[in-house]
Amino acid sequence: MVNQEIKIFCDGGSRGNPGPSAAGVVITTTEDEILTEHCEYLGIQTNNFAEYSAVLLALRNIDQKHLIGKITFYLDSQLVVRQLNGEYKVKNANIKGLYEQIVSQISNLNVSFHHVYREDNKLADAQVNKCLDDRL
């Protein structure tokens, strides 16, 4: 079986903090061909809650064939990336549950998390804004 490798761009945002929030995900090949896009309205939440929710949204929508390959996540939240990479502890109780869900789901996967600047995460950001615009 061919080893599948994918890139996942995740973003979460809230209009106000807390405020109406959404998560956005774009899953691509390593050549940047879009495989799938997803967004989810989260209600009134914080920006950090939305960022973590985006990672969970991605994990729920990964094609099973990709679970055997390398999965590289890209987020524009440096805090979330550092927490998921184990550099920073998660102290917020609302976030800790999301963090633990992610850690549990990726425990047997080949996953890495990388920070990108906002301008390099435009597709996922567009999913967040589409979701919020459709909802509000």
Summary of the structure (lengths in Angstrom):
residues: 136
radius of gyration: 14.0
end to end distance: 44.8
largest distance: 46.3
contacts: 445
relative contact order: 0.24
helix: 42%
strand: 33%
